[in-house]
Amino acid sequence: MTGAPPRKSGRRLRPLKSLGQHFLVDRGIARRIVAAADVAPGEAVYEVGPGRGLLTEALLEAGARVTAVEMDRGLFADLEQRLGGREGLTLHPGDALRFDPGALGPAYKVVANLPYQVTTPLLFHLLAARPAPQCLVVMVQREVADRMLASPGTKDYGVLTLGVAARATAALCFGLPPGAFRPPPKVRSAVVRITPLADPPVPPEDVDAFMAVVRAALGRRRKTLKNALATLNLPPERVAAALEQAGIDPRVRGETLDLAAFLRLYRALEGPA
């Protein structure tokens, strides 16, 4: 998403391979995405990377007040020329990872086709916003959707699964074929609805520390949990005591632990030394 080269105004806009751009061209799917977000007239919606604006137009047709952030300067100029005068639309040039969606107010939704190259950092950035969005309805690679919804012990279960589950619930809305985009991507896509929890299992101020434990436990998947946690640089006896307190066998692998087990482990590690 970073480092987009300038595009000359007035020439045909082509997707940039460097940004992994694939433009949605199916209006019916754009409307299904809006419907999945239950967008009502007057609601505030944040859109990341509007591209050619097909989803933007569908949101405006539903009566949403849309704030869209586009990093590609050529696409931004094109959007400004074609849609800049539309009521309810605010366009911002720049990097969505540097934009604070919480500035939109106490009630807003995120509806977007997330740039596939930076999906995970963007999701974590959006979930960390304060106030949090009411929901996020986002288009992602199908494999990313599978990772969000994975169960412990499966190959897809990992940092993304727990990073979402620590703050929200996620559900698959529907899949999309490559032909819904131009150019067609080599991967399949899916739309997922993520709903931040009013009382998340991990308080916002603890998320970074909790995720450090998760990353350590899952960073060396072939290692036992006790050995994997060595990357936290804590005294071995403290790690052993925390595992015992959490009721976790130190010989298991991190990817077998569910969210509840990770919470017990984190709290035990964060307790008095």
Backbone bond lengths (Angstrom), bond angles and torsions (degrees), N, CA, C in turn:
res aa  C-N    CA-C-N  psi(-1)  N-CA   C-N-CA  omega(-1)  CA-C   N-CA-C  phi
1 M - - - 1.447 - - 1.511 112.52 -
2 T 1.315 116.33 -20.94 1.449 119.47 -178.88 1.513 110.68 -92.81
3 G 1.331 115.33 158.05 1.454 120.73 172.68 1.500 115.12 74.12
4 A 1.352 119.00 29.65 1.456 120.39 178.94 1.520 110.13 -68.71
5 P 1.336 118.32 128.30 1.460 120.18 178.27 1.510 111.01 -72.18
6 P 1.334 118.60 153.73 1.451 120.29 179.31 1.518 111.09 -67.91
7 R 1.316 116.37 146.95 1.449 121.17 175.65 1.514 109.02 -111.68
8 K 1.310 116.68 141.99 1.450 120.38 -179.17 1.524 109.80 -73.67
9 S 1.313 115.93 133.53 1.452 121.21 179.77 1.519 110.07 -66.83
10 G 1.332 115.19 141.75 1.449 119.07 173.65 1.516 114.22 94.90
11 R 1.317 120.64 -13.45 1.447 119.96 177.46 1.521 109.50 -96.51
12 R 1.329 115.34 162.99 1.441 119.80 -179.04 1.525 109.92 -62.12
13 L 1.333 117.09 132.66 1.445 121.49 -179.08 1.516 109.72 -85.69
14 R 1.303 115.71 125.06 1.456 121.25 178.35 1.529 108.88 -115.77
15 P 1.332 116.28 147.75 1.463 118.70 177.01 1.524 111.35 -59.66
16 L 1.316 115.89 140.34 1.459 120.86 178.22 1.528 110.04 -92.44
17 K 1.329 116.43 121.86 1.462 120.31 178.02 1.523 110.89 -62.83
18 S 1.339 116.37 -32.45 1.465 119.56 -177.52 1.524 112.04 -63.81
19 L 1.341 117.28 -23.64 1.460 121.59 179.54 1.522 112.14 -106.23
20 G 1.340 116.24 2.99 1.453 119.63 -179.79 1.516 112.56 61.82
21 Q 1.330 117.32 37.96 1.460 120.95 -173.95 1.532 111.71 -79.63
22 H 1.330 115.86 131.67 1.452 123.89 172.65 1.522 105.81 -138.82
23 F 1.318 117.49 115.86 1.458 121.23 -172.73 1.526 111.05 -87.92
24 L 1.337 116.69 130.68 1.447 121.93 174.53 1.527 109.12 -66.77
25 V 1.336 116.97 130.17 1.466 120.60 -178.01 1.521 112.41 -122.80
26 D 1.319 117.88 -1.18 1.464 122.42 -177.39 1.538 109.03 -98.06
27 R 1.339 116.19 107.11 1.467 120.03 -177.89 1.527 112.04 -65.72
28 G 1.321 116.17 -32.34 1.459 119.17 178.63 1.512 111.49 -62.74
29 I 1.328 116.92 -39.93 1.459 120.70 178.33 1.522 110.40 -68.98
30 A 1.325 117.36 -38.70 1.468 120.05 176.97 1.523 110.56 -57.65
31 R 1.327 116.42 -41.51 1.465 119.70 179.39 1.526 111.05 -69.50
32 R 1.331 117.71 -34.24 1.475 120.26 177.20 1.527 110.55 -65.38
33 I 1.316 117.19 -36.95 1.465 120.59 178.18 1.528 110.27 -64.29
34 V 1.332 116.10 -43.58 1.465 120.78 178.45 1.524 110.07 -62.35
35 A 1.338 116.28 -41.61 1.465 120.17 179.30 1.523 111.04 -65.05
36 A 1.344 117.59 -36.95 1.467 121.08 179.93 1.523 111.47 -64.40
37 A 1.338 116.01 -26.30 1.465 120.64 178.80 1.523 112.36 -89.42
38 D 1.336 117.43 -1.57 1.475 121.78 -179.19 1.528 111.10 51.90
39 V 1.328 115.49 45.66 1.463 119.93 -178.03 1.528 109.87 -71.88
40 A 1.321 115.58 127.16 1.459 121.80 179.84 1.520 109.78 -112.13
41 P 1.343 118.02 156.15 1.466 120.92 178.42 1.518 111.62 -54.35
42 G 1.329 116.04 133.18 1.451 121.80 177.70 1.513 114.65 89.51
43 E 1.332 119.17 -9.56 1.459 120.73 -179.62 1.526 111.20 -72.81
44 A 1.324 115.33 145.47 1.455 121.45 176.90 1.532 109.08 -84.33
45 V 1.331 115.77 130.37 1.464 121.64 -179.24 1.519 108.97 -131.29
46 Y 1.310 115.16 134.97 1.460 122.03 175.95 1.519 108.43 -105.33
47 E 1.336 116.52 125.07 1.463 121.61 178.86 1.523 109.37 -116.65
48 V 1.327 115.69 126.69 1.459 122.12 177.34 1.521 108.85 -95.02
49 G 1.321 117.09 129.45 1.460 120.80 174.52 1.510 114.31 58.56
50 P 1.326 119.16 64.88 1.464 121.33 -177.21 1.528 114.98 -64.80
51 G 1.334 118.07 -18.43 1.466 120.25 177.65 1.522 112.76 63.35
52 R 1.333 115.58 -120.53 1.465 119.63 178.67 1.523 112.75 -86.55
53 G 1.329 117.43 -3.27 1.459 120.52 170.33 1.518 117.06 90.51
54 L 1.338 118.85 13.38 1.466 119.48 -178.81 1.528 111.22 -64.97
55 L 1.331 117.05 -45.77 1.463 120.33 177.60 1.526 110.59 -68.29
56 T 1.324 116.57 -36.14 1.467 121.12 177.21 1.523 110.56 -56.95
57 E 1.327 116.02 -46.53 1.466 120.50 -179.85 1.520 111.17 -63.33
58 A 1.326 117.11 -39.86 1.467 120.02 178.77 1.528 110.79 -64.03
59 L 1.330 116.79 -38.60 1.467 120.69 177.79 1.527 110.73 -65.55
60 L 1.320 116.19 -42.48 1.467 119.85 178.94 1.523 111.26 -65.32
61 E 1.328 116.31 -37.68 1.470 120.40 177.65 1.524 111.01 -62.38
62 A 1.340 116.46 -30.56 1.461 120.70 178.53 1.525 112.07 -80.27
63 G 1.332 117.09 -3.72 1.458 121.22 178.03 1.509 114.95 90.72
64 A 1.340 117.87 11.36 1.460 120.87 -178.93 1.521 111.39 -72.45
65 R 1.325 115.72 153.59 1.462 122.25 168.77 1.523 106.20 -95.76
66 V 1.312 116.89 106.25 1.457 122.29 -168.35 1.523 111.50 -101.92
67 T 1.330 115.53 129.02 1.459 122.82 168.81 1.521 106.40 -110.55
68 A 1.319 116.62 116.31 1.461 121.59 -175.51 1.522 110.28 -118.49
69 V 1.337 116.37 133.86 1.465 122.15 179.50 1.522 108.69 -115.55
70 E 1.331 115.93 121.82 1.467 122.14 -178.67 1.520 109.97 -125.58
71 M 1.330 116.48 126.08 1.453 120.36 -178.02 1.523 113.10 -84.26
72 D 1.327 116.20 -35.01 1.462 120.86 -177.80 1.533 109.16 -69.38
73 R 1.325 115.80 116.77 1.468 119.62 -173.42 1.513 112.95 -66.27
74 G 1.333 116.83 -33.39 1.454 119.50 177.88 1.510 111.62 -67.70
75 L 1.338 116.68 -43.97 1.458 120.13 177.36 1.523 111.41 -65.58
76 F 1.329 116.36 -38.56 1.467 119.37 178.30 1.520 111.03 -60.86
77 A 1.343 116.58 -44.56 1.469 120.12 179.26 1.524 110.78 -62.60
78 D 1.336 116.23 -39.62 1.464 120.35 179.03 1.526 110.69 -65.12
79 L 1.324 116.92 -44.57 1.463 120.61 178.41 1.522 111.56 -62.62
80 E 1.308 115.24 -41.99 1.470 119.73 -179.88 1.522 110.87 -62.87
81 Q 1.333 115.77 -38.16 1.466 119.84 -179.55 1.527 111.70 -70.68
82 R 1.349 116.88 -41.35 1.459 120.35 -174.98 1.522 114.02 -86.47
83 L 1.367 116.46 -36.99 1.452 119.56 -172.01 1.520 114.00 -119.84
84 G 1.328 116.96 -3.46 1.459 120.65 -173.43 1.520 114.91 -56.96
85 G 1.315 117.17 -27.24 1.455 119.97 -178.60 1.514 114.22 -90.49
86 R 1.341 117.48 -0.01 1.465 119.64 -176.61 1.523 111.11 -72.23
87 E 1.323 115.22 134.52 1.459 120.56 178.76 1.525 110.06 -64.18
88 G 1.313 116.20 135.19 1.452 121.14 176.78 1.510 114.64 91.62
89 L 1.354 118.17 1.18 1.461 120.81 -177.44 1.524 110.92 -112.61
90 T 1.346 114.93 129.55 1.454 121.93 172.71 1.514 108.00 -121.97
91 L 1.328 117.11 123.09 1.455 122.51 -178.59 1.525 110.09 -105.75
92 H 1.327 115.82 135.91 1.466 121.27 176.56 1.521 109.05 -126.14
93 P 1.343 118.47 129.96 1.470 119.24 171.62 1.520 109.22 -83.60
94 G 1.320 117.05 145.01 1.457 118.75 175.48 1.517 114.03 137.64
95 D 1.309 115.08 -175.70 1.458 124.57 -175.30 1.523 109.74 -90.32
96 A 1.325 116.85 122.96 1.467 120.73 -179.28 1.524 112.36 -62.88
97 L 1.327 117.70 -24.03 1.465 120.16 177.38 1.527 111.92 -70.60
98 R 1.317 116.36 -13.34 1.469 120.96 178.65 1.531 112.02 -108.00
99 F 1.325 116.55 0.70 1.466 120.73 -178.77 1.521 109.13 -98.15
100 D 1.327 116.40 134.21 1.462 122.11 -179.94 1.523 110.15 -95.23
101 P 1.342 118.28 101.64 1.463 119.05 -179.55 1.521 113.33 -66.55
102 G 1.337 116.83 -20.99 1.452 119.73 177.67 1.522 112.85 -60.36
103 A 1.341 116.11 -19.23 1.465 120.18 178.70 1.525 111.92 -69.55
104 L 1.348 117.57 -11.33 1.465 120.39 -179.14 1.521 111.94 -74.51
105 G 1.326 117.91 -12.35 1.455 119.80 177.32 1.515 112.28 119.96
106 P 1.324 116.97 -174.57 1.465 121.33 -173.53 1.519 114.50 -74.18
107 A 1.337 118.27 -18.21 1.464 120.77 -176.31 1.526 109.86 -138.42
108 Y 1.329 115.54 113.10 1.464 120.33 177.78 1.517 109.08 -156.53
109 K 1.315 116.26 161.84 1.453 122.88 177.20 1.520 109.13 -122.08
110 V 1.311 115.55 153.99 1.463 121.60 173.96 1.525 107.68 -107.57
111 V 1.320 116.45 124.09 1.463 122.12 176.88 1.518 106.24 -133.06
112 A 1.329 117.59 118.22 1.462 117.98 -171.56 1.526 111.91 -163.43
113 N 1.322 113.80 154.57 1.459 122.63 165.55 1.524 104.95 -96.32
114 L 1.332 117.51 97.27 1.454 120.85 -172.46 1.531 111.26 -68.67
115 P 1.324 117.82 137.10 1.467 120.19 174.27 1.519 109.66 -57.52
116 Y 1.313 116.99 122.32 1.455 121.10 -170.55 1.519 113.63 -64.41
117 Q 1.330 118.20 -25.96 1.459 120.31 -177.41 1.523 113.18 -72.48
118 V 1.316 117.66 -20.90 1.474 120.57 -177.37 1.526 111.47 -130.83
119 T 1.328 116.60 32.09 1.459 120.42 -175.57 1.529 112.41 -58.93
120 T 1.334 117.63 -51.59 1.460 119.75 -175.25 1.528 112.64 -64.08
121 P 1.354 120.00 -48.82 1.472 118.13 176.29 1.526 112.79 -58.41
122 L 1.325 116.88 -37.32 1.465 119.48 179.74 1.524 111.23 -67.13
123 L 1.324 117.00 -43.45 1.457 119.57 179.05 1.526 110.96 -60.01
124 F 1.319 117.11 -45.98 1.462 120.07 179.79 1.529 111.00 -65.20
125 H 1.338 116.89 -36.49 1.466 120.85 177.42 1.527 110.31 -64.29
126 L 1.316 117.21 -42.88 1.462 121.11 -179.03 1.524 111.40 -68.91
127 L 1.330 116.92 -38.80 1.461 120.08 179.62 1.521 112.18 -71.18
128 A 1.331 115.89 -22.22 1.470 119.80 179.48 1.523 112.61 -84.34
129 A 1.318 118.02 -7.57 1.468 121.61 -177.28 1.526 110.16 -62.92
130 R 1.317 115.26 147.30 1.461 122.43 176.26 1.521 109.36 -131.56
131 P 1.341 117.82 118.29 1.462 125.23 -0.54 1.528 112.02 -70.34
132 A 1.324 115.79 156.44 1.453 120.67 179.00 1.524 109.52 -73.58
133 P 1.323 117.61 152.91 1.467 119.81 175.06 1.519 110.72 -65.06
134 Q 1.333 116.13 154.80 1.461 120.04 176.29 1.519 110.53 -64.79
135 C 1.325 116.39 -37.73 1.454 121.79 175.02 1.519 108.28 -161.39
136 L 1.325 115.21 161.30 1.456 122.00 173.65 1.522 106.91 -123.95
137 V 1.310 117.48 120.60 1.457 121.91 173.30 1.521 105.76 -113.52
138 V 1.330 115.11 106.95 1.458 119.90 -169.41 1.521 111.51 -130.23
139 M 1.325 114.02 145.94 1.448 121.34 174.68 1.520 108.53 -94.54
140 V 1.332 116.04 128.58 1.458 122.26 -177.18 1.525 108.86 -139.89
141 Q 1.326 116.92 170.56 1.458 120.09 170.84 1.527 109.06 -61.15
142 R 1.332 116.16 144.54 1.462 119.60 -178.76 1.530 110.86 -59.26
143 E 1.324 117.78 -35.98 1.462 119.62 179.74 1.528 111.01 -65.82
144 V 1.327 117.62 -31.53 1.467 120.99 176.23 1.529 109.77 -69.36
145 A 1.342 116.04 -41.98 1.463 119.90 175.71 1.523 110.49 -59.25
146 D 1.337 116.74 -42.97 1.466 120.53 178.99 1.522 111.24 -61.42
147 R 1.337 116.87 -38.64 1.458 120.55 179.25 1.533 111.24 -67.59
148 M 1.320 117.37 -36.36 1.460 120.37 178.23 1.524 111.52 -64.18
149 L 1.334 116.33 -35.47 1.457 121.85 -172.17 1.527 113.32 -101.22
150 A 1.323 117.39 7.63 1.469 121.85 -172.30 1.530 112.48 -69.43
151 S 1.328 114.59 156.68 1.462 122.52 176.65 1.524 109.80 -102.00
152 P 1.335 117.51 153.82 1.477 120.39 178.20 1.534 111.55 -55.17
153 G 1.322 115.09 141.49 1.451 120.56 177.38 1.509 114.93 88.90
154 T 1.349 117.87 -7.10 1.459 120.88 178.47 1.526 109.67 -94.15
155 K 1.335 116.59 162.91 1.462 120.29 -177.04 1.520 112.61 -66.65
156 D 1.328 117.43 -25.43 1.467 120.55 -177.99 1.528 113.42 -84.70
157 Y 1.313 116.47 -13.52 1.470 121.16 -176.54 1.521 110.14 -71.65
158 G 1.341 116.25 131.46 1.453 117.42 -178.09 1.518 113.32 -175.00
159 V 1.323 114.71 -152.93 1.465 121.93 -175.00 1.523 111.29 -60.44
160 L 1.342 117.33 -42.89 1.466 119.52 -179.49 1.521 110.60 -64.03
161 T 1.322 118.00 -42.30 1.464 121.54 178.90 1.524 110.74 -54.06
162 L 1.331 115.26 -51.25 1.463 120.48 -174.96 1.521 111.87 -76.68
163 G 1.344 117.36 -30.91 1.452 119.88 177.56 1.515 112.39 -64.28
164 V 1.333 116.20 -34.13 1.464 120.65 175.48 1.532 110.24 -78.01
165 A 1.334 116.91 -47.93 1.468 120.78 -175.57 1.523 112.77 -62.39
166 A 1.342 117.19 -26.52 1.459 120.36 179.19 1.517 112.45 -67.63
167 R 1.348 115.94 -17.13 1.457 118.76 -174.06 1.521 114.75 -131.22
168 A 1.353 116.96 -14.15 1.461 118.59 -169.58 1.519 111.06 -157.59
169 T 1.326 115.62 171.69 1.460 121.72 168.62 1.524 107.38 -108.22
170 A 1.331 116.10 152.93 1.466 120.44 -178.50 1.516 109.63 -133.52
171 A 1.332 116.02 145.10 1.457 121.53 178.83 1.522 109.24 -144.19
172 L 1.329 115.94 142.80 1.461 121.41 176.97 1.517 109.28 -77.63
173 C 1.317 116.91 129.83 1.468 121.29 176.59 1.524 110.92 -90.47
174 F 1.343 116.58 -58.27 1.459 120.36 177.86 1.520 109.37 -168.49
175 G 1.328 115.57 161.77 1.450 121.59 177.57 1.515 111.35 -95.25
176 L 1.327 116.36 161.35 1.460 122.11 179.42 1.518 109.95 -129.58
177 P 1.320 117.32 139.67 1.463 120.09 176.86 1.524 110.78 -81.84
178 P 1.326 118.11 157.29 1.472 120.53 177.43 1.525 113.24 -56.48
179 G 1.344 116.39 -29.60 1.455 119.60 -177.74 1.517 115.27 -67.45
180 A 1.333 117.37 -7.73 1.468 120.22 177.49 1.519 111.50 -77.13
181 F 1.349 116.92 -5.15 1.461 121.97 -175.86 1.522 110.76 -124.50
182 R 1.325 113.92 158.69 1.455 121.78 170.25 1.515 108.43 -130.49
183 P 1.337 117.67 123.32 1.462 125.99 -9.29 1.520 110.45 -71.08
184 P 1.338 118.05 155.45 1.467 119.60 178.47 1.525 110.90 -62.51
185 P 1.319 119.05 127.81 1.468 120.52 178.23 1.523 110.34 -72.21
186 K 1.325 115.55 163.37 1.460 120.60 178.48 1.525 111.81 -84.21
187 V 1.316 116.01 -3.22 1.464 121.19 -179.99 1.522 109.33 -118.73
188 R 1.324 116.02 159.70 1.457 120.97 175.33 1.526 109.13 -87.05
189 S 1.300 116.12 159.64 1.462 121.43 -176.03 1.521 110.24 -125.23
190 A 1.301 115.64 167.43 1.462 121.06 179.15 1.521 109.17 -152.29
191 V 1.319 115.11 154.85 1.463 121.57 174.74 1.525 107.91 -107.28
192 V 1.321 115.39 129.18 1.463 122.30 -177.24 1.520 109.15 -122.77
193 R 1.324 115.59 141.14 1.468 120.74 173.95 1.524 108.57 -107.42
194 I 1.327 115.28 122.87 1.462 122.59 -179.34 1.528 107.83 -114.82
195 T 1.323 116.11 127.72 1.463 120.67 -177.69 1.521 109.98 -118.10
196 P 1.340 118.35 106.91 1.473 120.41 177.20 1.526 110.88 -58.70
197 L 1.327 115.77 141.63 1.453 121.51 -178.16 1.527 110.84 -86.13
198 A 1.323 115.93 138.41 1.467 120.07 177.39 1.521 110.88 -63.03
199 D 1.341 116.34 -34.81 1.464 121.79 178.64 1.533 107.79 -126.66
200 P 1.338 117.56 77.97 1.465 120.15 -174.93 1.518 112.17 -66.64
201 P 1.337 117.61 151.21 1.469 120.25 179.75 1.525 113.25 -63.11
202 V 1.329 116.37 -25.72 1.461 120.93 176.45 1.527 107.99 -115.27
203 P 1.328 119.27 115.00 1.470 120.61 178.72 1.523 110.68 -58.61
204 P 1.335 117.88 147.67 1.467 121.03 -177.98 1.521 113.66 -51.06
205 E 1.325 117.11 -38.89 1.467 120.14 -176.77 1.534 112.33 -71.92
206 D 1.326 117.09 -13.58 1.461 120.98 -178.57 1.531 113.56 -103.08
207 V 1.331 117.19 -5.70 1.469 120.22 -171.66 1.527 112.12 -59.34
208 D 1.326 117.96 -45.25 1.464 120.19 -176.84 1.528 110.96 -61.66
209 A 1.322 116.83 -44.68 1.468 120.60 -179.71 1.529 110.62 -67.19
210 F 1.325 117.13 -40.96 1.460 120.94 177.83 1.524 110.65 -61.64
211 M 1.337 116.88 -44.91 1.459 120.30 -178.39 1.524 111.90 -68.50
212 A 1.333 117.81 -26.03 1.467 120.20 175.29 1.526 109.96 -64.00
213 V 1.335 116.96 -39.24 1.461 121.05 176.98 1.529 110.22 -67.15
214 V 1.326 116.13 -42.78 1.472 120.71 179.16 1.525 110.65 -60.88
215 R 1.325 116.27 -47.28 1.474 119.63 -178.68 1.528 111.38 -63.20
216 A 1.312 116.36 -38.40 1.464 119.05 177.80 1.525 110.51 -64.21
217 A 1.313 116.47 -45.80 1.461 120.92 -176.94 1.521 112.66 -66.00
218 L 1.330 116.70 -32.09 1.462 121.09 -175.60 1.525 113.26 -102.68
219 G 1.318 116.41 -4.00 1.458 119.10 -175.33 1.518 114.02 -74.25
220 R 1.316 116.23 -18.36 1.474 120.58 -179.70 1.527 106.59 -133.06
221 R 1.312 115.73 77.83 1.463 122.41 -167.83 1.533 113.54 -64.07
222 R 1.291 118.07 -21.95 1.468 120.16 179.96 1.529 112.23 -87.85
223 K 1.320 115.96 -5.05 1.457 121.16 -178.35 1.532 110.94 -93.48
224 T 1.315 116.51 154.83 1.462 119.64 171.26 1.528 108.26 -67.22
225 L 1.314 115.56 159.17 1.460 119.71 -177.41 1.530 111.08 -59.72
226 K 1.314 117.47 -41.87 1.466 120.58 -179.71 1.523 111.04 -58.58
227 N 1.334 117.33 -43.42 1.465 120.54 -179.89 1.523 111.79 -72.48
228 A 1.320 117.23 -37.32 1.464 120.51 179.98 1.523 111.28 -64.01
229 L 1.317 116.79 -36.97 1.467 120.86 -177.92 1.524 112.69 -72.81
230 A 1.309 117.34 -6.56 1.469 120.07 177.31 1.519 111.77 -61.95
231 T 1.339 117.19 -23.92 1.468 120.35 179.56 1.523 112.34 -68.82
232 L 1.322 118.11 -11.43 1.468 120.77 176.14 1.524 111.68 -75.66
233 N 1.347 116.47 -11.03 1.468 122.02 179.06 1.525 112.58 58.96
234 L 1.329 114.80 39.46 1.456 121.03 174.51 1.528 108.69 -102.56
235 P 1.326 118.38 155.84 1.462 120.19 176.56 1.530 110.54 -56.77
236 P 1.319 117.69 133.98 1.476 120.52 -178.14 1.522 113.25 -53.99
237 E 1.340 116.59 -36.82 1.454 118.99 -178.98 1.533 111.72 -67.56
238 R 1.330 115.67 -30.81 1.467 118.73 177.47 1.521 110.35 -69.92
239 V 1.339 117.47 -41.73 1.464 121.26 177.75 1.519 110.02 -62.77
240 A 1.338 116.69 -44.25 1.457 120.57 -179.96 1.524 111.17 -61.52
241 A 1.339 116.57 -42.08 1.474 120.56 -180.00 1.524 110.56 -65.63
242 A 1.341 117.14 -38.89 1.463 120.99 -179.61 1.529 110.78 -66.29
243 L 1.329 116.65 -41.16 1.461 120.19 178.11 1.529 110.72 -63.17
244 E 1.319 116.23 -41.15 1.464 119.87 178.62 1.518 110.49 -65.33
245 Q 1.334 116.54 -44.24 1.469 120.73 179.81 1.519 111.23 -62.04
246 A 1.355 116.33 -36.85 1.463 120.90 -178.78 1.525 112.14 -80.58
247 G 1.329 116.95 -6.34 1.456 120.03 179.67 1.517 113.37 71.79
248 I 1.342 116.06 34.79 1.465 121.41 -176.53 1.520 109.75 -116.23
249 D 1.312 116.06 130.02 1.460 122.08 177.37 1.532 108.66 -67.65
250 P 1.323 119.96 121.25 1.470 121.67 -178.40 1.524 113.52 -64.41
251 R 1.345 117.37 -12.61 1.463 120.08 -178.16 1.521 113.30 -88.53
252 V 1.353 118.23 -8.02 1.466 119.54 179.38 1.522 109.85 -75.60
253 R 1.316 116.62 167.55 1.456 121.63 175.23 1.524 109.24 -97.34
254 G 1.328 115.18 148.40 1.463 120.35 -173.96 1.516 114.23 -57.78
255 E 1.341 117.37 -33.91 1.465 120.21 -175.79 1.522 113.18 -70.55
256 T 1.349 117.53 -5.29 1.461 119.80 177.07 1.526 112.33 -90.45
257 L 1.333 117.44 -9.94 1.465 121.06 -177.24 1.524 110.99 -83.48
258 D 1.333 116.97 136.03 1.453 120.30 173.97 1.531 109.84 -86.74
259 L 1.324 115.36 179.17 1.468 119.79 -177.15 1.521 111.43 -59.27
260 A 1.331 117.61 -41.24 1.465 120.55 -178.52 1.530 111.16 -61.31
261 A 1.343 116.36 -40.60 1.465 119.47 179.28 1.518 111.21 -66.87
262 F 1.332 116.63 -40.83 1.465 119.69 177.36 1.521 110.92 -63.33
263 L 1.314 117.54 -36.57 1.463 120.13 178.09 1.523 110.87 -65.07
264 R 1.320 116.99 -42.28 1.473 119.78 178.14 1.526 110.34 -63.12
265 L 1.330 116.19 -42.43 1.463 119.93 -179.72 1.516 110.88 -64.39
266 Y 1.320 116.86 -45.08 1.470 120.56 -179.61 1.524 110.75 -60.71
267 R 1.313 116.51 -45.43 1.472 119.70 -178.13 1.524 111.04 -66.02
268 A 1.331 116.56 -35.66 1.459 119.32 178.19 1.530 111.14 -68.20
269 L 1.331 116.26 -39.22 1.469 119.84 179.11 1.521 111.38 -70.47
270 E 1.336 117.26 -31.70 1.444 120.83 -177.77 1.532 112.60 -83.97
271 G 1.321 116.54 -10.13 1.462 119.82 -179.25 1.520 111.72 -72.69
272 P 1.317 116.39 -176.34 1.479 120.51 -179.59 1.520 111.30 -56.87
273 A 1.326 115.97 135.79 1.479 120.26 -179.61 1.512 110.56 -67.89
